Amino acid sequence: MLSFQGSSVAVTEAFVRLYKAGLLYRNRQLVNWSCALRSAISDIEVENRALPGHTQLRLPGCPTPVSFGLLFSVAFPVDGEPDAEVVVGTTRPETLPGDVAVAVHPDDSRYTHLHGRQLRHPLMGQALPLITDYAVQPHVGTGAVKVTPAHSPADAEMGARHGLSPLNVIAEDGTMTSLCGDWLQGLHRFVAREKIVSVLSERGLFRGLQNHPMVLPICSRSGDVIEYLLKSQWFVRCQEMGARAAKAVESGALELSPSFHQKNWQHWFSHIGDWCVSRQLWWGHQIPAYLVVEDHAQGEEDCWVVGRSEAEAREVAAELTGRPGAELTLQRDPDVLDTWFSSALFPFSALGWPQETPDLARFYPLSLLETGSDLLLFWVGRMVMLGTQLTGQLPFSKVLLHPMVRDRQGRKMSKSLGNVLDPRDIISGVEMQVLQEKLRSGNLDPAELAIVAAAQKKDFPHGIPECGTDALRFTLCSHGVQAGDLRLSVSEVQSCRHFCNKIWNALRFILNALGEKFVPQPAEELSPSSPMDAWILSHLALAARECERGFLTRELSLVTHALHHFWLHNLCDVYLEAVKPVLWHLPRPLGPPQVLFSCADLGLRLLAPLMPFLAEELWQRLPPRPGCPPAPSISVAPYPSACSLEHWRQPELERRFSRVQEVVQVLRSLRATYQLTKARPRVLLQSSEPGDQGLFEAFLEPLGTLGYCGAVGLLPPGAAAPSGWAQAPLSDMAQVYMELQGLVDPQIQLPLLAARRYKLQKQLDGLTARTPSEGEAGTQRQQKLSSLQLELSKLDKAASHLRQLMDEPPAPGSPEL
């Protein structure tokens, strides 16, 4: 297991190697700055919030709500022409003191006559040049923009092109600096905004404001608005490493799945800039760089050295300065490294790098990385860059990216919406009161909090029920990675929890059926002794094949679907119900218990990757196979191979048995129609279709068990229908007959049928009279109509049978079964 000390050694080694390779340097550049955290932050920690227009937000450290989504128009007088001015639009009046120029497009005819002229700053009064730059969009706003290189990445590039010196007017804590003058110095930047607008109005240079849709960068951890500040920080050069990462995907050496992510990958690496890795936080890996503290002339650059230890850094400093290392004073950089720097090393640092460990030699490079698609560029991309640079190999050859998890309405989970689902709450359950307390402990505005709390109560009126880890994992895996965003609902996880309970109860039944003295046969020696045994083993082999296909294609939804279908619809709903009567026969047959054991053993091993806790608990209770040393855990037991189970596959039997299941559904429907809740009526099957006679004969006992009926027999083709028995068509050439005499009282059942018919007819009339709603699918409406009409037809037919029973004398005899 990777220790912090081992990780720290790896991080230091990586920093030193990148520095010596010329890929890591220190420079004064614009960074994303969180005034609330007093630190530079990574791009992934910046939440770009789209505002439709005027929006008020409460921000940390600001006494009153702040308005955003507004465009402020400010006049810059033309120097020497009292009546001439250039009006610029800005969403950030607080940065006006940092303006060093006004820019227009060189081809904009409105300003051609002002090229080369000077403007007067509306606040500070100094002269500013009017510059021309092709980056200006003439059709946006007034076509004139203010240039603030110290607080805007775009303006910094423009300023560099024109040799403009930046003015830093916002401090690290978000207050205005001394460069703004005494009247603004020390004010919170958004308080200063109001004062600046007021002064502009007094001077007659404010030209109004209007709604302006915009994207506001927010610190995801503090909720504060991000500032762009000039800071001396450590940066990693990414162009060369990025080009190798792009080429790896282009050549196929690195496979991204789903493949549509390749476009974002190539675009990002073709536009990648240098990566700021400095952070001003109290946690993390401290940067292994040291400032050589010595007197030097003003304007000289600071002398920084890098080393794996202070002693190594001192030796480097001695070589640079020409002075004995013992005489030098070194001051270590107090900053720590960006989390993504150390995270990028994880594929090899976790295996002991930079030491040549046995684990590193055996397991690196890795085969497959699975992670969220939102981390493709921030984490996966950096793992590929640093892995390739530091080890000479790609850290992995394949990347499986799952979609972003959203709420059940498809919205991104965010604190402001109150729809964040903590996985721990789903696993362990949580009361509504605790959910509400979590909201109140956040940084939401009181008015916004009331709205969010009400929405949370609506979504989870009784809190979140305990669902368990396996249910959550299985639910998430059931959504295909090829699909769009993953919409997660608690009810879906709860349904999966019920599926876990079904598996648990199935194993309890199987263990009880096996008994204490049961000895399993080797799987390769097991052969089915009945058609039902052959059918379930065929489906077990099919489940193994589908699981194998799902894992090989990295489409986990295929695996979850195969396992859910086998455990619930094949094993629990059909096979266990069909063999219950057989298991209680004495002497107990040998076939079904052996089949049950194989279904449990192999079924749990198939399930283990997706439900490890449940599978482990239940698998440990199974008796071991003789002559085969038991594995200490299901996690290291052999995973079932589809090839080894292929001899059980009988697709034709599966197809034919679907005909038997059709009969079962008809029998259950007849029982429901005549309200035969406890009675076990006799049944006759009649068919003139080739093959039906033999098929039904092979499954007579399971048919009675699964249909909750008594004895099931066959009526020869062409024989007369038994008098007084309910009849239902199976097809044009097949009929099902169910005994009613002595089991149903027509006097009681007819009024009940009439009441059910009245209720269904009312629903049908309402649906027919109602105008289809907008967006309602025509096929869906037609299906509802057809379903109601079919149920009415069944009730009418049942009523007719019951009236015949009232008119007919009791039959002296019944057909023999």
ZAMARGU-4260 file (C-alpha; in steps of 0.2 Angstrom, whole numbers, plus 5000, padded with zeros to 4 digits):
<rodrens>
0) 5000/5000/5000 | 5007/5017/4996 | 5012/5027/5011 | 5012/5046/5012 | 5031/5045/5014
5) 5033/5035/4999 | 5022/5046/4989 | 5031/5061/4995 | 5048/5054/4989 | 5040/5051/4972
10) 5033/5068/4971 | 5049/5076/4975 | 5058/5065/4963 | 5046/5070/4949 | 5048/5088/4952
15) 5067/5087/4952 | 5067/5077/4936 | 5055/5089/4927 | 5065/5104/4933 | 5082/5097/4927
20) 5073/5092/4910 | 5068/5111/4908 | 5050/5106/4909 | 5047/5115/4926 | 5050/5134/4929
25) 5046/5148/4940 | 5038/5164/4932 | 5026/5178/4936 | 5010/5174/4927 | 4991/5175/4928
30) 4983/5162/4939 | 4966/5157/4945 | 4965/5164/4962 | 4952/5161/4976 | 4952/5176/4988
35) 4942/5166/5001 | 4956/5152/5001 | 4970/5163/4998 | 4977/5151/4985 | 4979/5148/4967
40) 4967/5134/4961 | 4966/5122/4947 | 4955/5123/4932 | 4944/5109/4938 | 4940/5118/4954
45) 4933/5133/4944 | 4914/5131/4941 | 4909/5141/4926 | 4891/5147/4931 | 4881/5153/4916
50) 4870/5168/4921 | 4855/5173/4910 | 4856/5191/4915 | 4855/5201/4931 | 4858/5189/4946
55) 4862/5193/4964 | 4874/5182/4974 | 4880/5182/4992 | 4899/5179/4992 | 4911/5175/5006
60) 4918/5191/5015 | 4905/5203/5006 | 4892/5211/5018 | 4879/5213/5005 | 4873/5203/4989
65) 4882/5207/4973 | 4874/5210/4956 | 4881/5201/4941 | 4875/5199/4923 | 4876/5217/4920
70) 4885/5227/4907 | 4892/5244/4914 | 4895/5257/4900 | 4909/5270/4904 | 4915/5285/4894
75) 4934/5287/4892 | 4937/5306/4886 | 4948/5309/4871 | 4963/5319/4877 | 4963/5336/4870
80) 4945/5335/4863 | 4932/5340/4877 | 4917/5334/4868 | 4924/5317/4861 | 4924/5301/4870
85) 4925/5282/4868 | 4912/5272/4877 | 4917/5254/4883 | 4907/5241/4891 | 4913/5231/4906
90) 4905/5218/4918 | 4919/5222/4931 | 4920/5240/4935 | 4931/5236/4950 | 4945/5233/4938
95) 4945/5250/4930 | 4959/5256/4941 | 4970/5243/4932 | 4966/5248/4914 | 4981/5253/4904
100) 4973/5255/4887 | 4957/5255/4877 | 4957/5243/4861 | 4947/5244/4845 | 4947/5233/4830
105) 4959/5241/4816 | 4945/5240/4803 | 4931/5247/4814 | 4927/5264/4804 | 4920/5272/4820
110) 4937/5274/4828 | 4948/5275/4813 | 4950/5294/4816 | 4956/5291/4834 | 4970/5278/4830
115) 4986/5284/4839 | 4976/5296/4850 | 4977/5296/4869 | 4962/5294/4881 | 4959/5300/4899
120) 4956/5287/4912 | 4939/5291/4919 | 4944/5288/4937 | 4963/5291/4938 | 4965/5304/4925
125) 4981/5298/4917 | 4983/5296/4898 | 4979/5279/4890 | 4983/5274/4873 | 4970/5269/4861
130) 4977/5253/4853 | 4971/5242/4838 | 4970/5223/4839 | 4962/5210/4829 | 4956/5201/4844
135) 4943/5214/4847 | 4925/5210/4841 | 4918/5226/4833 | 4900/5219/4834 | 4900/5216/4852
140) 4895/5230/4863 | 4902/5247/4858 | 4917/5238/4849 | 4929/5246/4861 | 4936/5237/4876
145) 4946/5241/4891 | 4963/5232/4893 | 4967/5226/4911 | 4982/5214/4908 | 4984/5210/4927
150) 4966/5204/4929 | 4961/5195/4913 | 4969/5181/4903 | 4964/5189/4886 | 4969/5206/4891
155) 4986/5199/4897 | 4989/5192/4880 | 4984/5208/4871 | 4995/5218/4883 | 5010/5207/4879
160) 5008/5210/4861 | 5008/5229/4863 | 5021/5230/4877 | 5009/5236/4890 | 5014/5235/4909
165) 5001/5227/4920 | 4994/5236/4936 | 4989/5224/4950 | 4974/5233/4958 | 4966/5218/4968
170) 4975/5210/4982 | 4976/5192/4987 | 4962/5194/5000 | 4951/5202/4987 | 4953/5220/4993
175) 4959/5235/4982 | 4978/5239/4983 | 4987/5255/4986 | 4988/5258/4967 | 4969/5262/4967
180) 4972/5277/4978 | 4967/5281/4996 | 4949/5282/4993 | 4948/5263/4987 | 4963/5255/4996
185) 4958/5241/5008 | 4939/5240/5002 | 4932/5224/4997 | 4933/5223/4978 | 4914/5222/4976
190) 4911/5236/4989 | 4923/5246/4978 | 4913/5242/4963 | 4898/5252/4970 | 4909/5266/4975
195) 4917/5267/4958 | 4900/5267/4949 | 4895/5281/4960 | 4910/5292/4957 | 4908/5289/4938
200) 4890/5295/4939 | 4896/5311/4949 | 4909/5315/4935 | 4896/5312/4921 | 4906/5298/4914
205) 4893/5284/4918 | 4883/5279/4902 | 4871/5267/4910 | 4870/5248/4912 | 4860/5234/4905
210) 4856/5215/4907 | 4871/5205/4900 | 4871/5186/4899 | 4889/5180/4905 | 4898/5166/4912
215) 4905/5169/4930 | 4920/5158/4936 | 4916/5152/4954 | 4927/5143/4966 | 4919/5126/4969
220) 4925/5124/4986 | 4922/5142/4994 | 4909/5149/4982 | 4919/5165/4979 | 4921/5173/4962
225) 4938/5168/4955 | 4950/5182/4952 | 4964/5182/4939 | 4980/5188/4948 | 4998/5190/4943
230) 5008/5178/4954 | 5026/5171/4954 | 5022/5152/4954 | 5029/5136/4947 | 5023/5130/4930
235) 5025/5114/4920 | 5028/5116/4901 | 5015/5105/4893 | 5017/5107/4874 | 5030/5093/4871
240) 5022/5081/4883 | 5005/5085/4877 | 5010/5082/4859 | 5015/5064/4864 | 4999/5061/4873
245) 4989/5067/4858 | 5000/5056/4846 | 4997/5041/4858 | 4978/5042/4855 | 4980/5046/4837
250) 4991/5030/4834 | 4980/5019/4844 | 4993/5015/4857 | 4981/5023/4870 | 4962/5018/4868
255) 4949/5029/4874 | 4932/5021/4877 | 4919/5027/4872 | 4928/5033/4857 | 4919/5050/4855
260) 4930/5057/4869 | 4945/5057/4857 | 4939/5073/4849 | 4940/5082/4866 | 4957/5074/4870
265) 4965/5080/4854 | 4957/5098/4855 | 4963/5100/4873 | 4981/5095/4869 | 4982/5105/4854
270) 4978/5121/4864 | 4986/5116/4880 | 4995/5130/4890 | 5008/5129/4904 | 5001/5121/4920
275) 5002/5131/4937 | 5007/5118/4950 | 5009/5130/4965 | 4996/5131/4979 | 4995/5141/4995
280) 4987/5129/5006 | 4992/5121/5022 | 4990/5103/5016 | 4999/5094/5002 | 5016/5090/4996
285) 5028/5105/5000 | 5037/5111/4984 | 5056/5105/4985 | 5062/5122/4979 | 5073/5135/4989
290) 5075/5153/4988 | 5094/5159/4990 | 5092/5173/5003 | 5106/5186/4999 | 5107/5204/4996
295) 5106/5209/4978 | 5103/5224/4968 | 5085/5230/4965 | 5078/5223/4949 | 5088/5207/4950
300) 5078/5191/4949 | 5077/5180/4964 | 5088/5165/4964 | 5079/5148/4966 | 5086/5131/4967
305) 5078/5114/4967 | 5084/5098/4976 | 5078/5082/4983 | 5084/5088/5000 | 5091/5105/5007
310) 5108/5098/5007 | 5107/5094/4988 | 5099/5111/4985 | 5113/5119/4995 | 5126/5111/4983
315) 5117/5118/4968 | 5116/5135/4976 | 5135/5135/4979 | 5138/5131/4961 | 5127/5145/4955
320) 5133/5158/4967 | 5151/5153/4968 | 5150/5154/4987 | 5152/5140/5000 | 5136/5131/5003
325) 5138/5133/5022 | 5138/5152/5021 | 5121/5152/5011 | 5104/5155/5018 | 5091/5145/5010
330) 5072/5147/5012 | 5061/5133/5007 | 5045/5138/4996 | 5030/5137/5008 | 5019/5133/4994
335) 5012/5115/4991 | 5010/5106/4974 | 4993/5105/4965 | 4984/5089/4970 | 4984/5084/4952
340) 5003/5084/4951 | 5004/5070/4964 | 4988/5061/4957 | 4996/5061/4940 | 5010/5050/4947
345) 4998/5037/4955 | 4999/5023/4942 | 5018/5021/4946 | 5021/5029/4962 | 5009/5017/4970
350) 5020/5003/4964 | 5036/5010/4973 | 5043/5022/4959 | 5056/5029/4959 | 5063/5013/4966
355) 5064/4998/4954 | 5052/4987/4965 | 5045/4970/4960 | 5028/4977/4959 | 5033/4991/4947
360) 5042/4978/4936 | 5027/4966/4937 | 5012/4978/4935 | 5018/4993/4926 | 5011/4999/4914
365) 4994/4995/4919 | 4981/4988/4907 | 4964/4998/4910 | 4960/5014/4919 | 4941/5017/4923
370) 4936/5034/4929 | 4923/5048/4926 | 4923/5057/4909 | 4924/5074/4918 | 4942/5069/4924
375) 4948/5064/4906 | 4958/5080/4904 | 4962/5085/4922 | 4968/5068/4928 | 4969/5056/4914
380) 4978/5068/4903 | 4991/5073/4916 | 4994/5054/4921 | 4998/5051/4902 | 5009/5066/4901
385) 5019/5063/4917 | 5019/5044/4915 | 5026/5045/4898 | 5039/5058/4903 | 5045/5050/4919
390) 5044/5031/4915 | 5046/5031/4896 | 5030/5021/4894 | 5011/5025/4894 | 5004/5022/4911
395) 4990/5012/4904 | 4984/5006/4886 | 4965/5008/4888 | 4954/5021/4897 | 4936/5017/4901
400) 4926/5033/4905 | 4909/5032/4913 | 4897/5047/4911 | 4894/5061/4923 | 4882/5056/4937
405) 4867/5068/4938 | 4851/5068/4947 | 4835/5059/4942 | 4829/5075/4932 | 4846/5076/4922
410) 4852/5091/4932 | 4871/5092/4937 | 4872/5090/4956 | 4877/5106/4964 | 4875/5113/4982
415) 4865/5128/4975 | 4851/5116/4969 | 4852/5105/4984 | 4852/5089/4974 | 4869/5082/4978
420) 4868/5064/4983 | 4881/5059/4995 | 4885/5041/4991 | 4887/5037/5010 | 4869/5043/5013
425) 4863/5031/5000 | 4873/5017/5007 | 4869/5019/5025 | 4853/5029/5024 | 4849/5046/5032
430) 4835/5055/5040 | 4827/5070/5032 | 4832/5081/5047 | 4850/5077/5044 | 4849/5081/5025
435) 4842/5098/5030 | 4855/5101/5043 | 4868/5098/5029 | 4860/5111/5019 | 4860/5124/5033
440) 4879/5121/5036 | 4883/5126/5019 | 4886/5143/5012 | 4869/5145/5003 | 4860/5162/5004
445) 4845/5161/5016 | 4833/5165/5002 | 4841/5152/4991 | 4842/5140/5006 | 4823/5140/5008
450) 4820/5135/4990 | 4833/5122/4990 | 4826/5115/5007 | 4809/5114/5000 | 4815/5105/4984
455) 4824/5092/4995 | 4809/5089/5006 | 4799/5085/4990 | 4812/5073/4983 | 4815/5064/5000
460) 4800/5067/5011 | 4806/5052/5022 | 4824/5054/5020 | 4835/5042/5010 | 4833/5023/5015
465) 4848/5012/5018 | 4852/5004/5001 | 4870/4997/5004 | 4886/4998/4994 | 4882/4983/4982
470) 4865/4990/4977 | 4873/5007/4973 | 4888/5000/4963 | 4876/4988/4954 | 4864/5002/4949
475) 4878/5013/4943 | 4886/4999/4933 | 4868/4996/4925 | 4870/5012/4915 | 4879/5010/4899
480) 4895/5021/4896 | 4890/5023/4878 | 4874/5033/4884 | 4873/5051/4889 | 4874/5057/4907
485) 4869/5045/4920 | 4853/5050/4929 | 4853/5042/4947 | 4838/5041/4957 | 4837/5034/4975
490) 4821/5023/4970 | 4832/5014/4957 | 4845/5010/4970 | 4832/5005/4982 | 4825/4993/4969
495) 4842/4985/4967 | 4842/4983/4986 | 4827/4973/4984 | 4836/4963/4971 | 4850/4960/4984
500) 4837/4953/4996 | 4830/4942/4982 | 4847/4934/4980 | 4850/4932/4999 | 4833/4923/5001
505) 4837/4912/4986 | 4853/4907/4994 | 4844/4903/5010 | 4832/4892/5001 | 4846/4883/4991
510) 4856/4880/5007 | 4841/4873/5016 | 4837/4862/5001 | 4855/4855/5000 | 4855/4850/5018
515) 4870/4847/5029 | 4877/4831/5021 | 4877/4838/5003 | 4892/4834/4993 | 4894/4844/4977
520) 4899/4836/4961 | 4913/4843/4950 | 4906/4855/4938 | 4912/4846/4923 | 4903/4830/4928
525) 4886/4838/4931 | 4873/4834/4918 | 4855/4838/4919 | 4843/4825/4923 | 4827/4834/4918
530) 4821/4846/4905 | 4820/4860/4919 | 4838/4856/4925 | 4844/4857/4907 | 4835/4874/4904
535) 4842/4883/4920 | 4860/4876/4916 | 4858/4883/4898 | 4853/4900/4905 | 4868/4899/4917
540) 4880/4896/4903 | 4871/4910/4893 | 4873/4922/4908 | 4892/4918/4909 | 4894/4921/4890
545) 4885/4938/4891 | 4895/4943/4906 | 4911/4939/4897 | 4905/4949/4882 | 4901/4964/4893
550) 4918/4964/4902 | 4927/4962/4885 | 4918/4976/4877 | 4919/4986/4893 | 4900/4988/4893
555) 4895/4984/4911 | 4876/4987/4907 | 4877/4970/4898 | 4884/4961/4913 | 4871/4969/4925
560) 4857/4965/4913 | 4863/4946/4911 | 4865/4944/4930 | 4848/4952/4934 | 4839/4942/4921
565) 4847/4925/4927 | 4845/4928/4946 | 4828/4935/4946 | 4819/4929/4930 | 4827/4912/4927
570) 4832/4906/4944 | 4821/4914/4957 | 4805/4916/4947 | 4805/4900/4937 | 4817/4886/4942
575) 4816/4888/4961 | 4797/4888/4960 | 4797/4874/4948 | 4808/4862/4958 | 4800/4866/4975
580) 4788/4851/4975 | 4802/4839/4968 | 4814/4844/4982 | 4802/4838/4995 | 4799/4821/4987
585) 4807/4806/4997 | 4819/4800/4993 | 4826/4817/4987 | 4831/4817/4969 | 4850/4819/4965
590) 4849/4831/4950 | 4840/4847/4956 | 4852/4849/4972 | 4867/4848/4961 | 4860/4860/4949
595) 4855/4872/4963 | 4873/4871/4970 | 4881/4875/4953 | 4869/4889/4950 | 4873/4897/4967
600) 4892/4894/4965 | 4894/4900/4948 | 4881/4913/4949 | 4889/4921/4964 | 4906/4921/4956
605) 4898/4930/4941 | 4891/4942/4952 | 4906/4946/4963 | 4914/4960/4953 | 4898/4970/4954
610) 4892/4964/4971 | 4908/4959/4981 | 4901/4960/4999 | 4885/4951/4996 | 4893/4938/4985
615) 4907/4935/4997 | 4895/4933/5012 | 4885/4920/5003 | 4898/4911/4994 | 4908/4907/5010
620) 4892/4898/5016 | 4892/4885/5002 | 4900/4868/5004 | 4917/4866/4996 | 4919/4854/4981
625) 4928/4838/4985 | 4946/4837/4980 | 4947/4856/4976 | 4955/4867/4989 | 4943/4881/4993
630) 4949/4899/4988 | 4951/4910/5004 | 4939/4923/4995 | 4927/4924/4981 | 4938/4938/4974
635) 4952/4926/4970 | 4941/4911/4965 | 4942/4908/4946 | 4929/4918/4937 | 4917/4907/4926
640) 4923/4904/4909 | 4910/4905/4895 | 4919/4892/4885 | 4920/4879/4900 | 4901/4880/4902
645) 4896/4880/4883 | 4892/4861/4884 | 4877/4866/4894 | 4870/4878/4881 | 4853/4872/4873
650) 4846/4887/4863 | 4833/4877/4855 | 4827/4871/4873 | 4826/4889/4878 | 4816/4894/4863
655) 4804/4880/4866 | 4802/4883/4884 | 4796/4901/4880 | 4781/4892/4874 | 4779/4884/4891
660) 4780/4901/4899 | 4766/4908/4888 | 4755/4894/4895 | 4760/4899/4913 | 4755/4917/4909
665) 4738/4911/4902 | 4735/4900/4917 | 4739/4914/4930 | 4728/4926/4920 | 4713/4914/4921
670) 4716/4912/4939 | 4716/4931/4942 | 4700/4933/4931 | 4690/4920/4941 | 4698/4925/4958
675) 4705/4908/4961 | 4716/4914/4975 | 4717/4897/4985 | 4710/4884/4974 | 4721/4873/4963
680) 4710/4869/4948 | 4714/4856/4935 | 4720/4860/4918 | 4719/4853/4901 | 4730/4858/4886
685) 4725/4855/4868 | 4735/4859/4853 | 4736/4854/4835 | 4752/4862/4832 | 4767/4850/4828
690) 4778/4848/4843 | 4767/4856/4856 | 4761/4839/4862 | 4778/4832/4866 | 4784/4849/4873
695) 4769/4851/4885 | 4771/4832/4890 | 4789/4835/4896 | 4784/4850/4907 | 4767/4845/4914
700) 4773/4845/4932 | 4782/4862/4931 | 4767/4869/4922 | 4755/4865/4936 | 4768/4872/4949
705) 4772/4888/4940 | 4753/4891/4935 | 4748/4888/4953 | 4736/4874/4947 | 4732/4856/4951
710) 4735/4842/4939 | 4739/4847/4921 | 4734/4835/4907 | 4733/4834/4888 | 4717/4834/4878
715) 4719/4825/4861 | 4717/4836/4845 | 4699/4837/4839 | 4692/4831/4856 | 4677/4840/4863
720) 4680/4854/4875 | 4675/4849/4893 | 4659/4856/4898 | 4659/4870/4911 | 4678/4873/4910
725) 4685/4890/4907 | 4694/4892/4890 | 4707/4903/4884 | 4716/4903/4868 | 4735/4900/4867
730) 4736/4902/4849 | 4725/4899/4834 | 4729/4880/4835 | 4730/4879/4854 | 4718/4880/4869
735) 4719/4880/4888 | 4705/4874/4898 | 4703/4876/4917 | 4691/4868/4929 | 4678/4879/4937
740) 4664/4868/4944 | 4665/4867/4962 | 4678/4880/4963 | 4669/4896/4959 | 4652/4902/4965
745) 4644/4911/4950 | 4632/4920/4962 | 4647/4928/4971 | 4658/4930/4956 | 4646/4938/4944
750) 4643/4954/4954 | 4662/4956/4957 | 4665/4954/4938 | 4652/4967/4934 | 4660/4979/4947
755) 4677/4976/4939 | 4670/4978/4921 | 4661/4995/4926 | 4678/5002/4933 | 4687/4997/4917
760) 4674/5003/4905 | 4674/5020/4914 | 4693/5021/4912 | 4691/5016/4893 | 4678/5030/4891
765) 4688/5043/4899 | 4704/5039/4889 | 4694/5039/4873 | 4685/5055/4877 | 4701/5064/4882
770) 4711/5074/4870 | 4729/5068/4869 | 4741/5079/4879 | 4756/5087/4871 | 4770/5075/4869
775) 4760/5060/4873 | 4765/5046/4861 | 4751/5039/4850 | 4758/5021/4852 | 4758/5023/4871
780) 4739/5029/4870 | 4735/5015/4858 | 4743/5002/4870 | 4732/5008/4884 | 4717/5007/4874
785) 4721/4989/4868 | 4725/4984/4886 | 4709/4990/4893 | 4699/4982/4878 | 4707/4966/4881
790) 4703/4965/4899 | 4685/4970/4896 | 4684/4955/4883 | 4691/4943/4896 | 4679/4949/4909
795) 4664/4947/4897 | 4670/4929/4892 | 4672/4925/4911 | 4654/4931/4914 | 4648/4921/4900
800) 4656/4905/4907 | 4649/4909/4925 | 4631/4911/4918 | 4633/4894/4909 | 4638/4886/4925
805) 4622/4893/4933 | 4611/4886/4920 | 4620/4869/4918 | 4618/4854/4931 | 4633/4848/4939
810) 4643/4836/4927 | 4642/4818/4932 | 4660/4815/4928 | 4676/4825/4922 | 4689/4822/4909
815) 4703/4810/4915 | 4720/4818/4917
</rodrens>
